[in-house]
Amino acid sequence: MLKTSYRLLKPLLFRMDAETAHNRLLGSLALAPDLMAMAASWGAGPPPSMLAREVAGLRFAGPVGLAAGLDKDGLAIPVWEALGFGFVEVGTVTAHAQAGNPRPRLFRLVQDRALVNRMGFNNRGSAALAERLGRLKGAGRWPGVPLGVNVGKSKITPAKEAVADYVTSIERLVGLADYFTVNVSSPNTPGLRDLQERSALERLLPAALRAAEGTPLFLKLSPDLSEPALGDAVRLAASLGVSGVIATNTTIARPLAAEAGEFGLNRDPEQPGGLSGRPLWPLARQAIATALAAADGRIPVIGVGGVSTSAQARELLDAGCAAVQLYTGLIFEGPGLPSRLHRELAKE
């Protein structure tokens, strides 16, 4: 049912520019998320129970989760669980509400089955998300799978005040999120990736851990880091008591097969924005291997980057990942993807 519905809807969505299609679809889901969840569950269902696992003290219903970015403000949380995700991550949210970068800022590269985004953490702010999650929890509608919140730095916040910016968001959301992800790896906020340097992480992570008050806290890293830098960041995170690592975010590289996408987007390395989807997979896979080696079993690694098949998910799980996440694959494969991946993993 989901596959058929999306096959009919996809041509209409793909005739719109990517951000308009995203906003309209998400807005429709947000109007009646519980009703939409009920409809979604008819064609999906929860992951097979044999796939449940414990990650950082949390019970993931299955190893395939929703990556941050699709639902920044937590508008359609019941729908993601109904689609069969084993865990869900919303955000990125920032301490200050912000509009993000100028449009156009989200592009489809259909031949490559990829997206390039330069959104710039557009969101309503962590206070608004805390209010929304509080209502959800107060109404007894909290999802049955772990709900994580991805936290970033506000664009207007100077680098020297970045720690306080992250702490503000975490403090607002503590007790309302099942886990936090500290995002220092998006390429779309100036200076954000500098926070991946050891000296910056040595200041940021202890403060974030204190603010989280025991809530599991993950660190999300870039695939564009050098192997030594990525390994060093993972080892530092483990030594400081961070619960786990999410590898990876989008890339500023352009390993594309097609010459152009919407708005003439091409291989020009100066074209800003982060690439996700199928072309990211080889680069992410290499970075995930580096992260797994550096973690050395001390903390879990969640693999993300170009995952859209059960073979890719199985490869990461067999390599040692505790779980995987996806986002772009959902756009091109449709909403039945998470439940299909879980079914195929269960058969194996």
C-alpha positions, 0 to 999 in steps of 0.5 A: 500500500505504501509503495503504491501510494508513493509511486503515484505521489512521487511524480507530483512531488518531484515536479516541485522544487525539493524544499517545497515538496518537503514542506508540503508533505511534512505539513500534511503529516503534521496536521493530523500526525496520529491519523497519518500514523494509523494510515502508515502502519497499515503498510508498514508495522514494527520491526520484527522483535528479533531485531531489537537491541540495546544501544547506549542503554536504550532499547532500539526496536530495530537497527534502522533509524531515522536520521536527523534533518527530515523532521527538524521540529518534531512535527510528525513523530508518530508517523516515523514510528508507524513507518517501522523505524527502530528509533527516531532522531529529530532536529537539528535544533538550535538555542535560537530559532532561525530561518536558515540560509537563503533559498533555493537551498535543497536540491535533488540530483535524481540520476545520482539518487542524492540530495545537496542541502545548504539549509543552515539549521532552519528550525523554530528553536529548542524552546519550541521543540521542548514545548512540543515534546512536553505536550506529547509526553503529557498526553501519553503519546510518547513513541514506543521507540527511542526519540533522539534530539540532534542539537547544533549551534545557532548561526548568530552565536559567536564561536567562543560562546558555542558551548553555552549555546549547545548547553542551553538547548540540552538543558531545555530538552533534558527529560524530554529526549531519550538521547541527544546528538551533538552535531558539530559536522554540518557544513552549512553553518560557518565555523561549525566544523571547527568544533570537531577539533580536539581543543573544542571538543574538550570544552564542548563535550564535558559541558554537554554531558553535564547538561544531559544529566545522564541522558545518553549523548552521541557525537555526530562527525563528518566524513570529510575529516582525515582518518587521524582526526576522525579517529582522535575525535572518536577516542576522545569522545570515548575517554570523556564518557560520551555514549556513542558516535554517529558517523557520518554527516553529509559531505562537501565532496562531489563524487557524482555521476551525473553532470547536473541537477536542479538549478544547474547544480554540478560537480563544482567543488565551490558549490556549497552544501552537504551531499547525501544519498547514494554517492556518499556511501563509499566515503561514509563507509570508509569513515565508519570503518575508521570510527569503528576501529577507533571506538574499539568496542568501547562505545557504539557507532551508528552508521549513516551515509548513503544507506538505502538497501538491506545489503548496505545495512547488513554490511555496517551491522556486520562490521560492528555498527550498533545501528544505522540511520537513513534519510535521503534513501527515504526520499527516493525509495519511499516511506516503505523503506524502513519496514522493508529493510527490517523485514529483509534483515530479519530474513537473513 
